[in-house]
Amino acid sequence: MPHERPRDMNMSLMILLVDMDAFFASVEQAHHPHLRGKPVIVCGDPGRRGVVTAASYEARPFGVHAGMPLAEARRLCPAAEYVEGNPTSTWRCRSSCSISTRATAPTSSRSASTRRSSV
């Protein structure tokens, strides 16, 4: 006799991943048009030691990714635009929250059991 799933398990399951690893770099590109199409690396103070907070899709082919030491990012992509992230500024918080909400809102309207998570 084949194993049968309980009746309530017959619903299909869909998992949607929204990659927002480049989110803060995209926000910078949206607010500063001269950065569009260029490799952008968002970090703390670019003149100090630190890590990459976000890397634009243009920086990724060089091997740059979030969490990487800035020294390594500079070695891999010296021509990148290094932008200091400032999440406490009013315009950035307002814009970032708006963009984030717009990015994830379609998933919430499709299902009553939507769960958001972050790593």
TAVEN-V656463 format. One record per residue. RES is the residue in one letter. SS is DSSP state (helix for helix, strand for strand, loop for the rest). OMEGA is omega as a letter, one per 20 degrees, with the letter a starting at -180 (* if undefined). Layout:
# TAVEN-V656463
res=RES ss=SS omega=OMEGA
res=RES ss=SS omega=OMEGA
This chain:
# TAVEN-V656463
res=M ss=loop omega=a
res=P ss=loop omega=r
res=H ss=loop omega=r
res=E ss=loop omega=r
res=R ss=loop omega=r
res=P ss=loop omega=a
res=R ss=helix omega=a
res=D ss=helix omega=r
res=M ss=helix omega=a
res=N ss=helix omega=r
res=M ss=loop omega=r
res=S ss=loop omega=a
res=L ss=loop omega=r
res=M ss=loop omega=r
res=I ss=loop omega=a
res=L ss=loop omega=r
res=L ss=loop omega=r
res=V ss=loop omega=a
res=D ss=loop omega=r
res=M ss=loop omega=r
res=D ss=loop omega=r
res=A ss=loop omega=a
res=F ss=helix omega=a
res=F ss=helix omega=r
res=A ss=helix omega=r
res=S ss=helix omega=r
res=V ss=helix omega=r
res=E ss=helix omega=r
res=Q ss=helix omega=r
res=A ss=helix omega=a
res=H ss=helix omega=a
res=H ss=loop omega=a
res=P ss=helix omega=r
res=H ss=helix omega=r
res=L ss=helix omega=a
res=R ss=loop omega=r
res=G ss=loop omega=a
res=K ss=loop omega=r
res=P ss=loop omega=a
res=V ss=strand omega=r
res=I ss=strand omega=r
res=V ss=strand omega=a
res=C ss=strand omega=r
res=G ss=loop omega=r
res=D ss=loop omega=a
res=P ss=loop omega=a
res=G ss=loop omega=a
res=R ss=loop omega=r
res=R ss=loop omega=r
res=G ss=loop omega=a
res=V ss=strand omega=r
res=V ss=strand omega=r
res=T ss=strand omega=r
res=A ss=strand omega=r
res=A ss=strand omega=r
res=S ss=loop omega=r
res=Y ss=helix omega=r
res=E ss=helix omega=r
res=A ss=helix omega=a
res=R ss=helix omega=r
res=P ss=loop omega=r
res=F ss=loop omega=r
res=G ss=loop omega=a
res=V ss=loop omega=r
res=H ss=loop omega=r
res=A ss=loop omega=r
res=G ss=loop omega=a
res=M ss=loop omega=r
res=P ss=strand omega=a
res=L ss=helix omega=r
res=A ss=helix omega=r
res=E ss=helix omega=r
res=A ss=helix omega=r
res=R ss=helix omega=r
res=R ss=helix omega=a
res=L ss=helix omega=a
res=C ss=loop omega=a
res=P ss=loop omega=a
res=A ss=loop omega=a
res=A ss=loop omega=r
res=E ss=strand omega=r
res=Y ss=strand omega=a
res=V ss=strand omega=r
res=E ss=strand omega=r
res=G ss=loop omega=r
res=N ss=loop omega=a
res=P ss=loop omega=a
res=T ss=loop omega=r
res=S ss=loop omega=a
res=T ss=helix omega=a
res=W ss=helix omega=a
res=R ss=helix omega=a
res=C ss=helix omega=a
res=R ss=helix omega=a
res=S ss=helix omega=a
res=S ss=helix omega=r
res=C ss=helix omega=r
res=S ss=helix omega=a
res=I ss=helix omega=a
res=S ss=helix omega=r
res=T ss=helix omega=r
res=R ss=helix omega=a
res=A ss=helix omega=a
res=T ss=helix omega=a
res=A ss=helix omega=a
res=P ss=helix omega=a
res=T ss=helix omega=a
res=S ss=helix omega=a
res=S ss=helix omega=a
res=R ss=helix omega=a
res=S ss=loop omega=r
res=A ss=loop omega=a
res=S ss=loop omega=r
res=T ss=loop omega=r
res=R ss=loop omega=r
res=R ss=loop omega=r
res=S ss=loop omega=a
res=S ss=loop omega=r
res=V ss=loop omega=*
